[in-house]
């Protein structure tokens, strides 16, 4: 319970920081008008709304996934049906991506328009118990409305970056007697800061999905075991870092790309070792007993 409250507060705080950056940027824009800001924000929000509404189609297409029947994937259907019934939520559509890199993701604007996808690689390396842990995690992303949260975060980051570019084009606050060096510094630092905040929100939602998914399955140890295999598997067989896959990589349960050195700072996922440690602590606090206690859905 403590982690859930802390993560929710952290997400709210991070969004507050994004608002502060957005307002600070507009305050030092020397040229431009409120009308320009409204138009720019409107275009940004329209693009974000389109991406959110079609999030399932975009992700499925990027992974070249195909829908599967219960005859083809009886194990996936059995697990997802049991978990969605336990959560009192509708059954999502199920897909399989023909890639050897082990991973999984869930997407969709709400539980009635959700899709869960596993790669062929993850289906090969996980036991049924581990797969259940992974699918519980993914379903909680949908039930917790994380697609909406990540879309809003992306919209903020995009607006901040766009405003910084407007400042660069119009010359910042020079004509208003502002400090041109401070304005220039804001132009370059604000987009980086916004991206880091967006990534922090993504990592926070991963922790929530780990915890809530484990509460749904009653088996945090299974998810911890799955994450160990996924960390090794994704490093051995990473996905190619093309634009389409990079755009949907935050949806996946494990970072699908190799991350080393400074690239870890810009990772969409928290460190796997930290996630595993938290899950093991969660299992230990329950004395190894099942911990499912009914549906867990945050709005």
Backbone bond lengths (Angstrom), bond angles and torsions (degrees), N, CA, C in turn:
res aa  C-N    CA-C-N  psi(-1)  N-CA   C-N-CA  omega(-1)  CA-C   N-CA-C  phi
1 X - - - 1.459 - - 1.521 111.24 -
2 X 1.356 116.43 -41.13 1.450 120.17 -179.43 1.507 113.07 -61.08
3 X 1.334 117.15 -43.16 1.453 120.81 179.28 1.520 110.70 -62.38
4 X 1.344 117.15 -40.61 1.453 119.94 -176.66 1.525 110.37 -63.34
5 X 1.351 116.47 -45.18 1.465 119.07 179.06 1.525 110.63 -64.76
6 X 1.336 117.34 -41.11 1.457 121.00 -178.69 1.520 110.53 -63.66
7 X 1.334 118.08 -44.16 1.457 121.09 -178.84 1.522 111.82 -65.95
8 X 1.334 117.10 -37.97 1.458 119.81 177.79 1.517 111.39 -65.18
9 X 1.329 117.23 -42.59 1.458 121.90 177.60 1.526 110.81 -63.92
10 X 1.337 115.96 -40.26 1.458 120.12 179.49 1.526 110.95 -63.63
11 X 1.334 117.50 -41.64 1.467 120.77 178.30 1.524 110.78 -61.51
12 X 1.353 116.78 -44.33 1.468 120.70 178.75 1.529 110.58 -62.15
13 X 1.321 117.05 -41.46 1.463 120.78 179.49 1.525 111.14 -63.80
14 X 1.327 116.90 -41.16 1.461 120.54 -179.87 1.526 111.46 -65.04
15 X 1.335 116.57 -39.01 1.461 119.09 175.79 1.533 110.36 -65.00
16 X 1.342 117.34 -35.95 1.459 120.67 176.44 1.516 111.60 -61.94
17 X 1.327 116.52 -39.47 1.462 120.85 177.42 1.526 110.39 -63.55
18 X 1.333 116.60 -40.55 1.468 119.25 178.29 1.527 111.13 -62.84
19 X 1.339 116.80 -42.16 1.462 120.25 176.92 1.524 110.53 -58.79
20 X 1.339 115.74 -42.70 1.466 119.95 -179.10 1.524 110.98 -61.77
21 X 1.331 116.86 -43.31 1.466 120.10 177.88 1.526 110.98 -62.78
22 X 1.339 116.39 -41.99 1.459 120.37 -178.53 1.526 110.96 -62.37
23 X 1.336 116.65 -46.03 1.461 120.47 -179.53 1.524 111.57 -68.53
24 X 1.329 116.94 -38.30 1.469 120.31 179.08 1.523 110.95 -63.86
25 X 1.330 115.78 -40.27 1.456 119.43 178.84 1.520 110.80 -62.34
26 X 1.341 116.15 -47.34 1.462 118.37 -176.94 1.531 111.18 -66.82
27 X 1.328 116.71 -30.84 1.462 120.53 -179.64 1.517 112.46 -65.06
28 X 1.338 117.94 -28.51 1.463 119.77 -177.44 1.524 112.87 -102.90
29 X 1.328 116.89 4.78 1.465 118.63 176.07 1.530 108.29 -70.85
30 X 1.318 116.43 122.71 1.463 119.94 -175.92 1.509 112.47 -82.61
31 X 1.303 118.64 -35.37 1.456 122.75 -179.65 1.523 106.75 -115.78
32 X 1.290 116.12 153.88 1.456 119.32 -179.38 1.509 109.44 116.78
33 X 1.304 116.60 170.61 1.454 121.52 -175.51 1.517 109.90 -140.44
34 X 1.332 113.29 170.86 1.465 118.39 176.36 1.525 110.56 -61.03
35 X 1.334 115.74 -36.42 1.465 119.41 177.91 1.520 111.99 -61.03
36 X 1.344 115.41 -40.62 1.467 119.30 177.89 1.523 110.65 -62.71
37 X 1.331 115.34 -42.50 1.468 119.43 179.45 1.526 110.95 -62.31
38 X 1.336 116.33 -44.82 1.464 120.34 -179.44 1.529 110.55 -62.57
39 X 1.341 116.82 -43.79 1.460 120.40 179.02 1.524 110.74 -62.77
40 X 1.326 115.86 -45.82 1.465 120.48 -178.21 1.534 110.55 -62.53
41 X 1.353 115.29 -46.27 1.462 119.13 179.05 1.521 111.38 -63.37
42 X 1.338 116.21 -38.64 1.462 119.74 179.29 1.512 112.38 -61.48
43 X 1.342 115.69 -43.89 1.465 119.19 178.37 1.530 111.33 -64.76
44 X 1.335 115.92 -41.81 1.464 119.62 179.77 1.518 112.10 -63.66
45 X 1.336 116.39 -43.54 1.455 120.47 -179.53 1.530 111.67 -68.66
46 X 1.343 116.42 -34.48 1.461 119.27 177.73 1.528 110.87 -63.98
47 X 1.342 115.14 -42.81 1.469 118.73 177.67 1.520 111.87 -64.43
48 X 1.321 116.28 -39.36 1.459 120.25 178.87 1.529 110.79 -66.52
49 X 1.334 116.65 -41.85 1.466 120.63 178.97 1.528 110.79 -61.19
50 X 1.335 116.28 -40.69 1.468 119.17 177.81 1.528 110.68 -62.50
51 X 1.346 116.58 -45.25 1.456 120.04 179.68 1.514 112.18 -63.19
52 X 1.339 116.73 -40.15 1.464 121.09 179.05 1.522 110.97 -65.58
53 X 1.319 117.08 -45.15 1.464 121.47 -177.09 1.527 111.48 -65.15
54 X 1.324 115.81 -31.51 1.464 120.49 -177.44 1.533 112.09 -110.39
55 X 1.331 117.27 22.93 1.467 120.94 -174.95 1.521 112.71 -58.57
56 X 1.329 117.05 -37.16 1.465 119.11 -178.88 1.525 110.80 -67.29
57 X 1.329 116.92 -44.43 1.472 120.43 -178.92 1.529 111.05 -64.36
58 X 1.349 116.49 -41.08 1.465 120.51 -177.87 1.524 110.61 -64.09
59 X 1.328 117.14 -46.43 1.465 120.98 -177.50 1.528 111.53 -68.53
60 X 1.322 116.32 -43.15 1.474 120.12 -179.81 1.527 110.24 -62.33
61 X 1.337 116.61 -42.01 1.462 120.21 179.76 1.525 111.21 -66.23
62 X 1.336 117.36 -40.70 1.461 120.47 -179.80 1.523 111.92 -61.62
63 X 1.332 116.87 -35.71 1.463 121.62 -179.20 1.525 113.01 -90.78
64 X 1.359 116.40 2.16 1.459 121.99 179.92 1.528 111.24 52.83
65 X 1.314 115.44 38.98 1.467 121.04 -176.49 1.527 110.76 -83.88
66 X 1.318 114.92 159.63 1.466 121.09 178.18 1.527 109.31 -130.74
67 X 1.330 117.03 148.87 1.470 119.13 177.20 1.530 110.31 -68.05
68 X 1.316 116.14 145.63 1.463 120.40 179.60 1.522 109.41 -122.60
69 X 1.318 114.98 151.28 1.462 121.13 179.21 1.529 109.86 -92.75
70 X 1.310 115.25 170.04 1.464 119.64 178.38 1.515 111.45 -67.80
71 X 1.316 117.49 -28.76 1.466 120.84 176.85 1.524 110.33 -65.78
72 X 1.354 116.28 -38.93 1.465 120.40 -179.58 1.526 112.47 -73.23
73 X 1.332 117.30 -40.01 1.461 121.79 -175.31 1.535 110.86 -131.96
74 X 1.327 116.76 68.00 1.477 118.75 -178.06 1.531 112.97 -62.36
75 X 1.334 117.51 -32.90 1.456 120.43 -178.56 1.526 111.19 -67.16
76 X 1.337 116.35 -46.33 1.458 119.96 177.63 1.518 110.83 -59.14
77 X 1.318 116.63 -46.61 1.461 120.52 -178.44 1.521 111.12 -62.68
78 X 1.320 117.27 -43.02 1.460 120.48 -178.34 1.531 110.78 -62.23
79 X 1.331 116.44 -46.41 1.465 120.15 -177.99 1.526 111.32 -66.16
80 X 1.320 116.49 -48.74 1.471 119.79 -176.57 1.520 110.64 -66.07
81 X 1.320 117.70 -38.19 1.467 119.81 178.44 1.528 110.58 -63.49
82 X 1.340 116.62 -43.78 1.468 120.05 179.57 1.537 111.21 -62.55
83 X 1.340 116.50 -44.41 1.462 120.06 -176.99 1.530 111.96 -70.72
84 X 1.320 117.80 -42.42 1.461 119.73 179.69 1.526 110.73 -67.03
85 X 1.329 117.27 -33.85 1.465 120.22 175.36 1.519 110.77 -66.62
86 X 1.345 116.74 -42.93 1.465 120.89 178.56 1.527 111.09 -62.31
87 X 1.333 116.92 -35.18 1.464 121.43 179.08 1.526 112.75 -84.95
88 X 1.363 116.25 -3.61 1.470 122.00 -178.57 1.521 110.86 58.50
89 X 1.321 114.56 46.90 1.458 122.22 -179.92 1.526 108.98 -127.37
90 X 1.348 117.39 156.91 1.469 119.75 179.39 1.521 112.04 -67.64
91 X 1.322 115.30 154.71 1.463 121.99 178.29 1.534 109.54 -71.91
92 X 1.340 117.71 125.66 1.471 119.79 178.30 1.530 111.16 -78.71
93 X 1.307 116.86 167.70 1.464 121.67 171.64 1.524 109.35 -76.57
94 X 1.319 116.70 146.30 1.462 120.84 -176.98 1.526 110.46 -114.70
95 X 1.350 115.24 137.97 1.456 122.56 -178.16 1.524 109.67 -133.60
96 X 1.323 115.36 156.76 1.468 122.05 173.28 1.519 108.00 -129.42
97 X 1.332 115.63 132.36 1.459 121.73 177.56 1.526 109.70 -98.76
98 X 1.323 117.67 134.07 1.470 120.65 -175.36 1.525 113.01 -82.15
99 X 1.320 117.31 53.38 1.458 120.74 178.29 1.513 109.76 -122.71
100 X 1.334 115.52 145.40 1.462 120.85 -178.59 1.517 112.56 -79.01
101 X 1.326 118.26 -17.09 1.455 121.29 178.80 1.526 108.90 -68.14
102 X 1.339 118.54 123.61 1.473 120.18 -175.01 1.522 112.05 -75.90
103 X 1.322 116.94 121.18 1.458 120.92 179.42 1.526 109.70 -167.38
104 X 1.306 115.39 171.48 1.465 121.45 177.94 1.522 108.03 -157.27
105 X 1.318 116.60 155.46 1.457 120.45 175.74 1.517 109.45 -155.35
106 X 1.324 114.90 159.31 1.459 122.01 172.16 1.514 107.57 -127.30
107 X 1.302 116.81 146.58 1.451 120.60 -179.54 1.521 108.83 -152.09
108 X 1.317 115.76 175.87 1.458 120.78 -177.09 1.512 110.58 126.30
109 X 1.331 116.33 147.67 1.463 119.63 -173.25 1.520 113.34 -74.36
110 X 1.330 118.40 -18.79 1.461 121.94 176.02 1.529 108.15 -163.74
111 X 1.347 118.00 171.11 1.468 119.70 -176.65 1.525 114.54 -58.29
112 X 1.333 117.98 -26.93 1.471 119.64 179.78 1.527 112.30 -80.27
113 X 1.313 117.36 -12.25 1.469 121.01 178.57 1.527 109.49 -128.04
114 X 1.326 115.54 45.82 1.463 121.07 -175.60 1.522 110.90 -101.55
115 X 1.315 114.44 154.35 1.461 122.05 175.30 1.520 108.81 -137.07
116 X 1.307 116.73 137.57 1.462 122.45 176.30 1.516 107.44 -117.39
117 X 1.324 116.22 131.49 1.469 120.93 -177.00 1.520 110.17 -129.01
118 X 1.321 115.96 133.48 1.466 122.73 172.09 1.528 108.24 -117.37
119 X 1.314 116.34 145.47 1.458 118.65 173.52 1.533 108.99 -83.76
120 X 1.310 115.75 159.89 1.464 119.44 176.28 1.529 110.50 -61.33
121 X 1.343 115.65 -31.32 1.454 119.88 -179.72 1.515 112.75 -63.91
122 X 1.333 117.71 -42.78 1.462 119.64 -177.73 1.519 111.07 -71.15
123 X 1.332 116.59 -33.43 1.460 119.79 178.98 1.523 111.82 -67.60
124 X 1.331 116.04 -24.28 1.468 119.82 179.85 1.519 112.75 -80.78
125 X 1.345 118.01 -34.46 1.467 118.70 -169.18 1.528 114.23 -98.68
126 X 1.339 118.80 -16.53 1.458 119.96 -176.29 1.522 112.10 -97.26
127 X 1.335 115.26 146.11 1.455 120.51 170.02 1.530 108.44 -75.12
128 X 1.317 116.44 169.30 1.466 119.03 179.66 1.531 110.67 -62.65
129 X 1.312 117.79 -39.07 1.469 121.15 179.28 1.526 110.77 -63.34
130 X 1.330 117.25 -43.10 1.459 120.74 178.97 1.526 111.30 -66.70
131 X 1.333 116.41 -40.63 1.463 120.11 178.54 1.520 110.51 -63.08
132 X 1.308 116.68 -36.58 1.467 120.65 177.27 1.533 110.28 -61.47
133 X 1.342 116.34 -41.07 1.454 119.97 177.33 1.518 112.25 -62.38
134 X 1.328 116.46 -42.49 1.466 121.67 179.49 1.529 110.78 -65.23
135 X 1.324 117.20 -44.82 1.460 120.22 -177.83 1.527 111.42 -68.96
136 X 1.333 117.32 -32.14 1.460 119.68 173.75 1.517 111.19 -62.92
137 X 1.326 116.47 -42.71 1.468 121.97 175.96 1.526 110.39 -58.21
138 X 1.313 117.04 -48.90 1.462 120.51 -176.07 1.518 112.36 -65.98
139 X 1.322 116.95 -40.26 1.455 119.16 178.91 1.529 111.61 -62.89
140 X 1.341 116.87 -34.76 1.455 119.01 -179.64 1.525 112.42 -69.45
141 X 1.335 117.92 -25.25 1.464 118.96 172.60 1.535 110.14 -60.45
142 X 1.326 116.47 -40.21 1.460 120.62 179.28 1.524 110.14 -71.45
143 X 1.334 117.11 -47.61 1.461 120.46 -176.19 1.531 111.77 -66.01
144 X 1.332 117.48 -30.23 1.468 121.30 178.33 1.524 113.16 -85.90
145 X 1.335 117.15 3.76 1.468 122.69 179.44 1.527 111.82 59.95
146 X 1.325 116.99 38.29 1.463 120.35 -178.03 1.522 112.61 -70.68
147 X 1.328 117.95 -24.39 1.466 119.90 177.33 1.531 109.00 -64.66
148 X 1.332 116.28 -40.84 1.466 120.35 177.03 1.527 110.46 -64.65
149 X 1.336 116.57 -45.25 1.466 120.38 -179.83 1.518 111.39 -59.19
150 X 1.337 116.93 -46.66 1.470 120.07 -178.81 1.525 110.96 -67.63
151 X 1.330 117.47 -32.94 1.466 120.17 178.25 1.524 110.82 -66.97
152 X 1.332 117.32 -41.37 1.469 120.74 178.18 1.527 109.98 -65.03
153 X 1.334 116.27 -42.38 1.465 119.68 178.54 1.521 110.94 -61.43
154 X 1.337 116.72 -41.80 1.457 120.93 178.51 1.534 110.64 -64.30
155 X 1.341 116.69 -36.87 1.466 120.41 179.04 1.526 110.51 -64.35
156 X 1.339 116.59 -45.56 1.462 120.17 178.00 1.526 111.02 -59.64
157 X 1.334 115.87 -47.67 1.467 119.80 -178.38 1.527 110.42 -61.44
158 X 1.328 116.83 -40.49 1.458 120.78 179.07 1.518 112.31 -65.70
159 X 1.345 116.77 -40.91 1.462 120.15 178.70 1.526 111.29 -65.14
160 X 1.316 116.59 -42.61 1.472 120.13 179.73 1.521 110.63 -63.08
161 X 1.321 116.54 -43.77 1.468 120.28 178.14 1.523 110.73 -63.01
162 X 1.328 116.71 -43.40 1.460 120.48 179.81 1.523 112.52 -63.86
163 X 1.337 116.57 -41.54 1.462 119.68 178.14 1.527 111.20 -64.97
164 X 1.328 116.41 -37.40 1.465 119.89 177.32 1.527 110.23 -61.90
165 X 1.333 116.31 -38.24 1.466 119.74 178.76 1.523 110.94 -68.67
166 X 1.345 116.94 -36.24 1.464 120.44 176.09 1.527 110.01 -62.50
167 X 1.349 115.52 -42.96 1.461 119.63 178.63 1.528 111.17 -60.45
168 X 1.325 115.60 -42.01 1.460 119.67 -179.45 1.528 110.42 -64.01
169 X 1.330 116.05 -39.81 1.462 120.91 -178.07 1.527 111.28 -68.86
170 X 1.361 116.06 -41.72 1.463 119.82 -175.33 1.521 113.52 -91.86
171 X 1.333 117.31 -4.02 1.455 119.09 175.05 1.506 115.74 90.59
172 X 1.347 117.42 20.68 1.461 119.85 174.05 1.511 112.38 63.89
173 X 1.319 116.38 -140.16 1.466 121.06 -173.80 1.515 113.08 -99.39
174 X 1.327 119.72 24.71 1.467 121.06 -173.96 1.519 112.64 -62.54
175 X 1.349 116.52 -44.07 1.453 119.22 -175.25 1.525 113.00 -75.00
176 X 1.341 116.56 -8.65 1.452 120.09 177.88 1.523 110.93 -104.28
177 X 1.320 116.39 12.23 1.438 119.26 178.89 1.504 113.94 77.51
178 X 1.330 117.78 13.24 1.455 121.32 -179.99 1.522 111.12 -76.59
179 X 1.277 115.15 170.44 1.457 121.71 178.10 1.526 108.86 -78.84
180 X 1.337 118.41 110.99 1.469 119.55 -176.43 1.527 112.42 -65.31
181 X 1.335 117.09 -29.76 1.459 118.88 179.60 1.526 111.27 -70.72
182 X 1.336 115.86 -39.02 1.464 120.32 177.41 1.532 110.22 -64.97
183 X 1.354 115.60 -41.07 1.462 119.30 179.10 1.525 111.15 -64.18
184 X 1.360 115.56 -42.35 1.460 119.43 179.70 1.529 110.85 -64.16
185 X 1.331 115.93 -39.05 1.458 119.97 178.32 1.529 110.45 -62.98
186 X 1.337 116.11 -41.74 1.453 120.93 178.62 1.523 111.18 -63.32
187 X 1.337 116.67 -38.03 1.464 121.31 -179.86 1.527 111.26 -57.85
188 X 1.341 116.05 -42.70 1.467 119.37 -175.16 1.532 112.78 -87.18
189 X 1.332 116.89 -32.16 1.465 118.99 -175.88 1.523 113.46 -83.95
190 X 1.332 117.76 -34.18 1.461 120.59 -175.29 1.535 112.66 -60.19
191 X 1.350 120.15 -46.82 1.463 118.86 178.81 1.526 112.97 -62.10
192 X 1.337 117.06 -38.73 1.461 119.71 178.37 1.530 110.42 -64.64
193 X 1.337 115.55 -44.68 1.461 119.80 178.96 1.529 110.82 -62.42
194 X 1.333 117.14 -41.53 1.467 120.75 179.48 1.519 110.87 -62.61
195 X 1.329 117.16 -40.73 1.458 120.55 179.07 1.526 110.88 -64.52
196 X 1.348 116.33 -41.17 1.462 120.11 179.49 1.531 110.89 -64.52
197 X 1.339 117.10 -38.97 1.455 120.15 177.34 1.525 110.54 -65.82
198 X 1.337 116.67 -42.00 1.462 120.55 177.28 1.523 111.08 -58.72
199 X 1.331 116.61 -43.02 1.461 120.55 178.78 1.524 110.85 -66.21
200 X 1.328 116.85 -37.28 1.467 119.96 178.69 1.528 110.91 -63.75
201 X 1.324 117.25 -38.37 1.464 120.94 176.57 1.524 110.00 -63.28
202 X 1.331 116.70 -43.62 1.463 120.76 178.52 1.527 111.08 -59.23
203 X 1.333 116.79 -43.55 1.469 120.10 -178.94 1.520 110.86 -66.33
204 X 1.332 116.81 -38.29 1.461 120.37 179.00 1.519 111.12 -62.70
205 X 1.337 116.43 -40.95 1.460 119.52 179.69 1.532 111.33 -67.92
206 X 1.334 117.78 -28.94 1.469 120.34 175.56 1.528 110.66 -65.08
207 X 1.326 116.46 -42.73 1.464 119.56 177.55 1.530 110.64 -60.70
208 X 1.332 116.51 -42.73 1.466 120.01 179.52 1.525 111.04 -62.49
209 X 1.342 116.74 -43.90 1.459 119.89 -179.25 1.527 111.20 -65.51
210 X 1.339 117.50 -36.45 1.465 120.46 175.24 1.524 110.15 -59.28
211 X 1.330 115.49 -49.71 1.463 119.59 -175.70 1.524 111.49 -69.03
212 X 1.325 116.62 -49.11 1.461 119.35 -176.85 1.525 111.76 -68.32
213 X 1.343 116.86 -37.38 1.456 119.63 176.76 1.521 111.77 -63.09
214 X 1.338 116.21 -38.00 1.460 120.09 178.46 1.515 111.95 -70.14
215 X 1.310 116.41 -31.97 1.468 119.30 174.53 1.524 110.52 -68.82
216 X 1.322 116.55 -35.35 1.462 120.26 179.07 1.532 111.21 -68.08
217 X 1.334 116.64 -43.94 1.476 119.92 -179.47 1.515 112.17 -82.40
218 X 1.344 117.21 -21.88 1.453 120.74 -175.65 1.513 113.11 73.40
219 X 1.354 117.24 22.36 1.461 119.65 -172.47 1.528 111.31 -148.93
220 X 1.347 118.32 73.47 1.470 119.23 179.70 1.525 113.33 -64.36
221 X 1.322 117.68 -27.68 1.464 120.75 179.84 1.524 111.41 -63.67
222 X 1.320 117.07 -35.38 1.467 120.72 179.85 1.520 110.69 -64.99
223 X 1.339 117.24 -41.88 1.460 119.90 178.87 1.521 110.21 -67.50
224 X 1.326 117.68 -39.31 1.466 120.37 177.55 1.526 110.65 -60.17
225 X 1.319 117.02 -42.36 1.462 121.16 178.49 1.521 111.29 -63.99
226 X 1.334 116.14 -40.76 1.466 120.55 178.51 1.522 111.02 -64.14
227 X 1.334 117.15 -41.17 1.467 120.60 -178.84 1.528 111.27 -63.67
228 X 1.326 117.58 -35.53 1.473 120.23 176.85 1.530 110.12 -61.18
229 X 1.317 116.54 -45.23 1.463 120.31 179.86 1.526 110.77 -66.27
230 X 1.325 116.67 -38.76 1.462 120.00 -178.28 1.523 111.85 -68.45
231 X 1.333 116.71 -37.29 1.458 119.29 178.23 1.522 110.42 -60.52
232 X 1.316 116.64 -45.04 1.458 120.63 179.30 1.530 110.93 -68.40
233 X 1.330 116.18 -43.57 1.458 120.44 -176.10 1.509 114.07 -66.60
234 X 1.348 117.28 -40.17 1.472 119.48 -179.28 1.525 111.74 -72.10
235 X 1.337 117.24 -28.19 1.463 119.82 177.01 1.527 110.80 -73.67
236 X 1.321 116.58 -34.27 1.464 119.99 178.58 1.525 112.04 -76.35
237 X 1.331 115.85 -35.41 1.467 120.56 -177.68 1.535 109.88 -132.16
238 X 1.325 118.00 70.08 1.472 120.32 179.92 1.525 111.13 -71.48
239 X 1.303 115.35 157.95 1.459 120.13 174.21 1.526 109.74 -78.62
240 X 1.325 117.93 152.50 1.468 119.88 174.69 1.528 109.68 -66.70
241 X 1.315 117.05 136.77 1.469 121.62 -174.75 1.521 111.12 -83.74
242 X 1.345 116.80 57.60 1.462 118.24 174.73 1.529 109.93 -85.34
243 X 1.307 116.55 167.30 1.463 121.01 -170.14 1.523 112.33 -60.74
244 X 1.331 117.98 -44.23 1.459 120.30 -177.58 1.522 111.94 -61.39
245 X 1.329 116.48 -41.85 1.465 120.04 -179.24 1.524 111.40 -72.81
246 X 1.325 117.41 -36.91 1.463 120.21 176.85 1.524 110.22 -61.04
247 X 1.330 116.93 -38.78 1.462 121.04 -177.74 1.520 113.35 -66.65
248 X 1.334 117.96 -24.39 1.467 120.27 -179.22 1.529 112.50 -111.50
249 X 1.333 117.15 3.70 1.468 120.02 -174.62 1.528 112.43 -63.72
250 X 1.348 117.42 -28.21 1.471 119.72 -179.10 1.519 112.05 -66.38
251 X 1.338 117.76 -18.38 1.455 120.97 -179.90 1.531 112.35 -76.79
252 X 1.315 117.52 -21.02 1.462 121.12 -170.70 1.524 111.45 -80.51
253 X 1.319 116.29 152.86 1.451 120.76 -176.62 1.523 111.99 -70.68
254 X 1.321 118.14 -26.54 1.462 122.38 177.34 1.519 108.84 -129.17
255 X 1.327 116.56 144.88 1.459 120.84 176.58 1.526 108.84 -57.91
256 X 1.337 118.47 117.99 1.469 119.68 -173.98 1.518 114.51 -81.84
257 X 1.333 117.87 -1.43 1.459 121.61 -177.87 1.524 110.32 -114.28
258 X 1.311 116.16 158.93 1.460 119.97 174.06 1.526 108.63 -72.43
259 X 1.332 116.60 130.70 1.463 121.05 179.70 1.516 109.16 -126.94
260 X 1.330 115.55 123.68 1.462 120.04 179.79 1.514 108.98 -144.43
261 X 1.334 115.86 151.34 1.449 121.02 176.25 1.516 112.27 61.00
262 X 1.339 116.53 -133.22 1.458 121.03 -174.99 1.527 111.79 -66.84
263 X 1.339 118.74 -21.13 1.464 120.91 179.45 1.521 111.93 -63.71
264 X 1.339 117.24 -24.18 1.461 119.83 177.96 1.534 110.79 -64.55
265 X 1.342 116.42 -29.04 1.457 120.17 178.89 1.519 111.39 -63.48
266 X 1.329 116.36 -29.60 1.457 121.23 -177.10 1.531 111.87 -104.80
267 X 1.335 117.15 23.09 1.460 121.57 178.83 1.523 109.96 -78.32
268 X 1.328 116.62 145.22 1.463 121.49 178.69 1.525 111.87 -82.52
269 X 1.336 117.57 -10.79 1.455 121.69 -176.55 1.527 110.61 -117.22
270 X 1.337 117.39 146.43 1.464 119.38 174.89 1.520 110.38 -70.06
271 X 1.329 118.41 163.89 1.472 120.52 -179.97 1.527 111.17 -57.18
272 X 1.322 115.96 133.97 1.455 120.05 -177.14 1.527 111.45 -61.43
273 X 1.339 116.81 -37.02 1.465 120.04 -179.87 1.529 111.14 -61.32
274 X 1.332 116.87 -37.94 1.464 120.79 179.35 1.520 110.74 -68.60
275 X 1.322 117.17 -41.53 1.463 120.75 178.31 1.530 110.82 -61.51
276 X 1.330 116.05 -44.20 1.463 120.51 -179.38 1.525 110.10 -64.43
277 X 1.331 116.66 -42.90 1.465 120.36 -179.94 1.527 110.96 -61.39
278 X 1.321 117.21 -42.21 1.471 120.56 179.12 1.518 111.22 -63.62
279 X 1.326 117.03 -40.76 1.465 120.99 179.33 1.527 111.00 -66.23
280 X 1.324 117.01 -39.96 1.459 119.88 179.09 1.526 111.54 -66.83
281 X 1.350 115.85 -36.92 1.466 118.86 174.96 1.517 110.69 -64.54
282 X 1.323 115.59 -39.26 1.456 120.74 179.31 1.528 110.56 -62.40
283 X 1.330 116.21 -43.65 1.466 120.41 178.53 1.523 110.76 -65.22
284 X 1.346 117.07 -41.76 1.454 121.06 -179.64 1.515 112.81 -64.13
285 X 1.333 117.19 -35.98 1.462 120.48 -178.70 1.519 111.84 -69.26
286 X 1.349 116.40 -18.46 1.457 121.14 179.15 1.526 112.14 -98.45
287 X 1.330 116.60 2.22 1.459 120.22 178.51 1.508 113.83 64.35
288 X 1.385 115.10 26.16 1.464 118.32 177.54 1.508 113.62 81.38
289 X 1.356 118.30 0.64 1.459 120.05 -178.84 1.519 109.74 -85.98
290 X 1.318 116.03 160.03 1.455 120.64 174.06 1.523 109.16 -63.09
291 X 1.317 116.53 147.54 1.465 119.51 -175.47 1.516 112.55 -126.46
292 X 1.314 117.54 15.44 1.459 118.80 178.75 1.526 109.18 -67.12
293 X 1.311 117.53 130.25 1.466 120.00 -177.66 1.525 110.35 -137.71
294 X 1.314 116.46 38.00 1.466 119.73 176.69 1.510 111.01 100.71
295 X 1.339 116.73 175.66 1.463 120.59 -176.67 1.507 112.12 -64.50
296 X 1.345 115.29 144.11 1.450 122.34 179.41 1.517 106.77 -124.32
297 X 1.308 117.00 106.38 1.451 119.76 -179.37 1.513 109.20 -136.64
298 X 1.352 116.96 124.73 1.460 121.24 177.20 1.517 107.90 -111.27
299 X 1.307 116.71 140.69 1.466 121.10 179.45 1.510 109.86 -115.42
